[in-house]
């Protein structure tokens, strides 16, 4: 019987899957930002801002720094997790970036 309250507390404290996914993208991009420079760094920072904004919009009460530290310091977070996050996040970001570039090109040129 004691196990049920413990499980209930764990379920309440765990972020919803969408938030966990976005936090993992934010973690991946935060690490990536330290590895790149120039124009690529600006693109990474734009991705960071995208995921940060999504999280802020859904859960303004999150302490995102605490959540990122929890992910990045977890014993199981390593190169394999990083690569999985990278692949999943780029599957979301790349089409969005392409649409944004098309939109930006249209409106920056006064069309």
Z-matrix of the N, CA and C atoms (Angstrom, degrees):
N
C 1 1.446
C 2 1.529 1 111.72
N 3 1.300 2 118.21 1 -30.22
C 4 1.457 3 121.08 2 -179.57
C 5 1.522 4 110.54 3 -68.91
N 6 1.300 5 117.23 4 -29.12
C 7 1.451 6 121.73 5 -178.33
C 8 1.527 7 112.15 6 -62.13
N 9 1.300 8 119.46 7 -37.20
C 10 1.464 9 122.39 8 -178.15
C 11 1.538 10 112.10 9 -60.90
N 12 1.332 11 120.44 10 -49.24
C 13 1.471 12 118.61 11 177.55
C 14 1.528 13 113.03 12 -61.80
N 15 1.316 14 117.40 13 -35.88
C 16 1.462 15 120.80 14 178.98
C 17 1.522 16 109.80 15 -65.01
N 18 1.317 17 117.46 16 -43.80
C 19 1.456 18 121.44 17 177.79
C 20 1.522 19 110.88 18 -64.36
N 21 1.310 20 117.27 19 -39.80
C 22 1.463 21 120.91 20 179.32
C 23 1.521 22 110.83 21 -62.91
N 24 1.313 23 117.92 22 -42.20
C 25 1.465 24 121.26 23 178.51
C 26 1.526 25 109.74 24 -65.64
N 27 1.312 26 118.02 25 -41.63
C 28 1.465 27 121.23 26 179.26
C 29 1.522 28 110.77 27 -62.74
N 30 1.330 29 117.27 28 -39.49
C 31 1.457 30 120.88 29 -179.76
C 32 1.525 31 110.67 30 -68.98
N 33 1.311 32 117.26 31 -36.57
C 34 1.456 33 120.85 32 -179.97
C 35 1.524 34 110.22 33 -69.30
N 36 1.324 35 117.83 34 -39.99
C 37 1.458 36 120.91 35 -174.51
C 38 1.526 37 113.12 36 -80.16
N 39 1.324 38 118.14 37 -20.57
C 40 1.460 39 120.39 38 179.17
C 41 1.525 40 109.34 39 -76.77
N 42 1.337 41 117.16 40 130.66
C 43 1.465 42 119.19 41 178.08
C 44 1.535 43 110.74 42 -62.77
N 45 1.329 44 116.74 43 150.83
C 46 1.462 45 119.52 44 175.01
C 47 1.534 46 110.54 45 -57.95
N 48 1.314 47 117.13 46 157.82
C 49 1.462 48 121.55 47 -174.98
C 50 1.532 49 112.39 48 -56.44
N 51 1.315 50 118.00 49 -42.16
C 52 1.472 51 120.36 50 179.84
C 53 1.527 52 110.66 51 -60.00
N 54 1.320 53 116.66 52 -39.94
C 55 1.465 54 120.38 53 178.35
C 56 1.522 55 110.45 54 -68.74
N 57 1.318 56 117.06 55 -41.42
C 58 1.467 57 119.85 56 178.25
C 59 1.523 58 110.42 57 -61.32
N 60 1.330 59 116.24 58 -42.86
C 61 1.464 60 119.89 59 178.93
C 62 1.525 61 111.02 60 -61.28
N 63 1.325 62 116.89 61 -45.98
C 64 1.458 63 120.67 62 -179.92
C 65 1.525 64 111.20 63 -66.59
N 66 1.315 65 117.31 64 -37.77
C 67 1.462 66 120.46 65 176.47
C 68 1.521 67 111.06 66 -63.34
N 69 1.313 68 116.73 67 -38.94
C 70 1.461 69 119.92 68 178.34
C 71 1.527 70 110.97 69 -68.02
N 72 1.332 71 117.42 70 -36.67
C 73 1.466 72 119.46 71 175.16
C 74 1.524 73 110.23 72 -65.57
N 75 1.291 74 116.24 73 -40.91
C 76 1.456 75 120.76 74 178.00
C 77 1.532 76 110.14 75 -63.42
N 78 1.316 77 117.16 76 -39.80
C 79 1.468 78 120.92 77 177.59
C 80 1.526 79 110.49 78 -64.30
N 81 1.322 80 116.18 79 -47.82
C 82 1.465 81 120.24 80 179.09
C 83 1.530 82 110.27 81 -57.57
N 84 1.331 83 116.67 82 -49.19
C 85 1.457 84 120.66 83 -176.93
C 86 1.530 85 111.73 84 -67.06
N 87 1.302 86 117.48 85 -32.48
C 88 1.464 87 120.81 86 177.63
C 89 1.519 88 110.35 87 -64.96
N 90 1.304 89 116.69 88 -41.31
C 91 1.472 90 120.68 89 176.79
C 92 1.528 91 109.26 90 -67.90
N 93 1.324 92 116.58 91 -44.83
C 94 1.463 93 121.15 92 -177.94
C 95 1.527 94 111.20 93 -61.48
N 96 1.321 95 117.78 94 -35.53
C 97 1.469 96 121.67 95 -178.36
C 98 1.532 97 111.00 96 -59.86
N 99 1.307 98 116.59 97 -31.05
C 100 1.457 99 120.00 98 179.05
C 101 1.512 100 113.74 99 -79.59
N 102 1.334 101 117.09 100 -5.35
C 103 1.463 102 121.15 101 -176.59
C 104 1.527 103 113.55 102 -107.20
N 105 1.343 104 117.33 103 -8.24
C 106 1.460 105 120.22 104 -174.48
C 107 1.521 106 110.86 105 -127.54
N 108 1.326 107 115.59 106 163.64
C 109 1.457 108 121.25 107 179.65
C 110 1.524 109 109.89 108 -136.79
N 111 1.310 110 115.36 109 171.93
C 112 1.458 111 121.82 110 173.37
C 113 1.521 112 113.92 111 65.64
N 114 1.325 113 115.08 112 -140.63
C 115 1.469 114 121.41 113 -176.44
C 116 1.528 115 111.39 114 -61.26
N 117 1.314 116 117.00 115 -38.56
C 118 1.464 117 119.49 116 178.58
C 119 1.524 118 110.84 117 -63.24
N 120 1.303 119 116.77 118 -36.84
C 121 1.474 120 120.49 119 177.20
C 122 1.528 121 110.09 120 -62.35
N 123 1.324 122 117.55 121 -40.52
C 124 1.465 123 121.37 122 178.54
C 125 1.531 124 110.99 123 -63.37
N 126 1.321 125 116.45 124 -38.51
C 127 1.470 126 119.96 125 178.27
C 128 1.529 127 110.72 126 -66.60
N 129 1.316 128 116.26 127 -41.16
C 130 1.466 129 120.39 128 177.89
C 131 1.525 130 109.68 129 -62.96
N 132 1.322 131 116.73 130 -44.01
C 133 1.466 132 120.38 131 179.33
C 134 1.528 133 111.39 132 -62.95
N 135 1.335 134 116.85 133 -35.17
C 136 1.472 135 119.58 134 176.27
C 137 1.525 136 109.77 135 -63.94
N 138 1.319 137 117.57 136 -39.35
C 139 1.462 138 121.14 137 176.62
C 140 1.517 139 111.59 138 -64.90
N 141 1.332 140 116.15 139 -40.24
C 142 1.465 141 120.62 140 177.05
C 143 1.523 142 109.34 141 -59.50
N 144 1.315 143 116.14 142 -46.88
C 145 1.463 144 120.49 143 -179.91
C 146 1.531 145 111.46 144 -61.91
N 147 1.323 146 117.31 145 -38.98
C 148 1.467 147 121.96 146 178.07
C 149 1.529 148 110.73 147 -59.11
N 150 1.325 149 117.01 148 -52.85
C 151 1.466 150 119.71 149 -177.99
C 152 1.525 151 111.92 150 -70.29
N 153 1.315 152 117.18 151 -35.89
C 154 1.454 153 120.65 152 176.45
C 155 1.531 154 109.57 153 -60.55
N 156 1.322 155 116.43 154 -44.87
C 157 1.465 156 120.89 155 179.03
C 158 1.514 157 112.67 156 -63.85
N 159 1.320 158 117.11 157 -40.71
C 160 1.474 159 120.15 158 177.91
C 161 1.526 160 110.42 159 -60.42
N 162 1.324 161 115.45 160 -45.33
C 163 1.468 162 119.61 161 -179.55
C 164 1.522 163 111.21 162 -66.16
N 165 1.311 164 117.09 163 -44.31
C 166 1.462 165 121.31 164 179.51
C 167 1.532 166 110.86 165 -61.11
N 168 1.315 167 116.39 166 -39.16
C 169 1.465 168 120.19 167 -178.88
C 170 1.527 169 111.47 168 -67.19
N 171 1.323 170 116.43 169 -40.30
C 172 1.471 171 119.81 170 -178.25
C 173 1.518 172 112.20 171 -82.57
N 174 1.319 173 117.69 172 -39.11
C 175 1.464 174 122.44 173 -171.74
C 176 1.524 175 110.98 174 -137.85
N 177 1.327 176 118.65 175 72.62
C 178 1.469 177 119.26 176 -178.65
C 179 1.528 178 113.32 177 -62.76
N 180 1.316 179 117.59 178 -16.20
C 181 1.466 180 120.73 179 -179.08
C 182 1.529 181 112.36 180 -80.58
N 183 1.333 182 118.35 181 -11.92
C 184 1.465 183 120.40 182 179.95
C 185 1.514 184 110.60 183 -63.10
N 186 1.314 185 114.83 184 140.67
C 187 1.453 186 120.33 185 165.56
C 188 1.529 187 104.07 186 -95.67
N 189 1.320 188 115.31 187 93.93
C 190 1.462 189 120.53 188 -172.23
C 191 1.523 190 111.63 189 -60.40
N 192 1.315 191 118.10 190 -35.93
C 193 1.468 192 120.67 191 178.86
C 194 1.526 193 110.69 192 -61.39
N 195 1.311 194 116.76 193 -42.03
C 196 1.471 195 120.33 194 178.58
C 197 1.522 196 110.16 195 -63.86
N 198 1.324 197 116.24 196 -44.25
C 199 1.465 198 120.33 197 179.82
C 200 1.530 199 111.16 198 -63.52
N 201 1.336 200 117.60 199 -41.60
C 202 1.464 201 120.65 200 178.06
C 203 1.521 202 111.43 201 -64.13
N 204 1.312 203 116.69 202 -43.61
C 205 1.465 204 119.76 203 177.12
C 206 1.517 205 111.11 204 -59.72
N 207 1.330 206 116.43 205 -40.42
C 208 1.467 207 120.93 206 179.13
C 209 1.524 208 110.27 207 -59.61
N 210 1.315 209 117.36 208 -42.53
C 211 1.465 210 121.48 209 -179.19
C 212 1.528 211 110.66 210 -71.25
N 213 1.315 212 116.42 211 -51.35
C 214 1.461 213 120.42 212 -173.19
C 215 1.523 214 113.28 213 -69.27
N 216 1.323 215 117.15 214 -24.96
C 217 1.467 216 120.80 215 179.93
C 218 1.530 217 113.19 216 -97.05
N 219 1.322 218 116.39 217 -1.24
C 220 1.465 219 119.56 218 -179.99
C 221 1.532 220 109.20 219 -64.67
N 222 1.328 221 116.89 220 139.42
C 223 1.462 222 119.79 221 -177.95
C 224 1.530 223 113.42 222 -56.68
N 225 1.319 224 117.82 223 -31.10
C 226 1.460 225 120.35 224 -177.48
C 227 1.513 226 114.93 225 -86.79
N 228 1.349 227 118.32 226 -2.47
C 229 1.458 228 119.33 227 -178.05
C 230 1.514 229 109.08 228 -88.90
N 231 1.310 230 115.63 229 113.03
C 232 1.457 231 120.89 230 -179.34
C 233 1.506 232 109.86 231 -147.97
N 234 1.315 233 115.44 232 -156.65
C 235 1.464 234 120.93 233 -175.66
C 236 1.528 235 112.14 234 -59.06
N 237 1.314 236 117.20 235 -39.06
C 238 1.463 237 120.21 236 -178.79
C 239 1.530 238 111.00 237 -67.60
N 240 1.310 239 117.45 238 -44.36
C 241 1.465 240 121.47 239 177.54
C 242 1.524 241 110.40 240 -63.92
N 243 1.319 242 116.18 241 -42.20
C 244 1.460 243 122.43 242 179.27
C 245 1.533 244 109.82 243 -58.49
N 246 1.332 245 116.96 244 -46.63
C 247 1.464 246 120.98 245 -179.16
C 248 1.529 247 111.58 246 -66.02
N 249 1.322 248 116.88 247 -38.32
C 250 1.469 249 120.19 248 177.75
C 251 1.527 250 110.31 249 -65.46
N 252 1.331 251 116.95 250 -43.08
C 253 1.465 252 120.66 251 177.11
C 254 1.525 253 110.15 252 -63.00
N 255 1.321 254 115.90 253 -42.87
C 256 1.470 255 120.59 254 179.93
C 257 1.526 256 110.64 255 -58.02
N 258 1.313 257 117.69 256 -48.04
C 259 1.467 258 121.44 257 -178.86
C 260 1.534 259 111.17 258 -63.09
N 261 1.311 260 116.72 259 -46.25
C 262 1.468 261 120.55 260 -178.02
C 263 1.525 262 111.13 261 -65.86
N 264 1.306 263 116.12 262 -42.01
C 265 1.471 264 120.02 263 -177.06
C 266 1.524 265 111.10 264 -70.22
N 267 1.324 266 116.89 265 -39.78
C 268 1.459 267 118.83 266 177.96
C 269 1.526 268 111.90 267 -67.64
N 270 1.321 269 117.53 268 -29.23
C 271 1.472 270 119.78 269 175.12
C 272 1.525 271 110.31 270 -63.08
N 273 1.326 272 117.34 271 -28.73
C 274 1.469 273 121.72 272 175.92
C 275 1.517 274 111.53 273 -85.25
N 276 1.321 275 116.67 274 -46.77
C 277 1.462 276 121.49 275 -171.26
C 278 1.529 277 114.31 276 -74.44
N 279 1.310 278 118.11 277 -39.67
C 280 1.460 279 120.19 278 -173.21
C 281 1.529 280 112.77 279 -61.03
N 282 1.339 281 119.67 280 -47.86
C 283 1.469 282 118.47 281 177.35
C 284 1.538 283 112.02 282 -63.95
N 285 1.309 284 116.77 283 -36.19
C 286 1.462 285 120.80 284 177.86
C 287 1.528 286 110.44 285 -64.66
N 288 1.321 287 116.73 286 -43.04
C 289 1.465 288 121.10 287 178.98
C 290 1.531 289 110.47 288 -63.31
N 291 1.333 290 116.82 289 -39.55
C 292 1.462 291 120.21 290 177.73
C 293 1.529 292 111.02 291 -63.01
N 294 1.322 293 116.95 292 -44.87
C 295 1.468 294 120.57 293 178.46
C 296 1.520 295 110.82 294 -63.62
N 297 1.323 296 116.67 295 -39.53
C 298 1.455 297 120.36 296 179.12
C 299 1.526 298 110.62 297 -63.89
N 300 1.327 299 117.61 298 -44.19
C 301 1.462 300 120.73 299 179.97
C 302 1.525 301 110.80 300 -61.12
N 303 1.327 302 117.59 301 -40.37
C 304 1.466 303 120.83 302 177.50
C 305 1.529 304 110.00 303 -64.13
N 306 1.303 305 116.53 304 -44.20
C 307 1.470 306 121.51 305 178.75
C 308 1.520 307 110.20 306 -63.22
N 309 1.317 308 116.54 307 -47.03
C 310 1.465 309 120.87 308 -178.10
C 311 1.520 310 110.83 309 -62.80
N 312 1.325 311 117.20 310 -42.84
C 313 1.453 312 120.77 311 178.38
C 314 1.514 313 112.28 312 -61.13
N 315 1.304 314 116.33 313 -37.97
C 316 1.468 315 120.21 314 179.30
C 317 1.526 316 111.52 315 -67.53
N 318 1.306 317 117.79 316 -45.70
C 319 1.452 318 120.66 317 -172.87
C 320 1.526 319 113.67 318 -87.17
N 321 1.315 320 117.40 319 -25.04
C 322 1.465 321 118.72 320 175.37
C 323 1.516 322 111.16 321 -71.81
N 324 1.335 323 116.04 322 -26.18
C 325 1.455 324 120.69 323 179.38
C 326 1.515 325 112.69 324 -89.76
N 327 1.331 326 117.88 325 6.12
C 328 1.463 327 122.60 326 175.79
C 329 1.514 328 114.49 327 72.96
N 330 1.302 329 117.83 328 25.88
C 331 1.475 330 120.18 329 179.64
C 332 1.495 331 111.64 330 -84.48
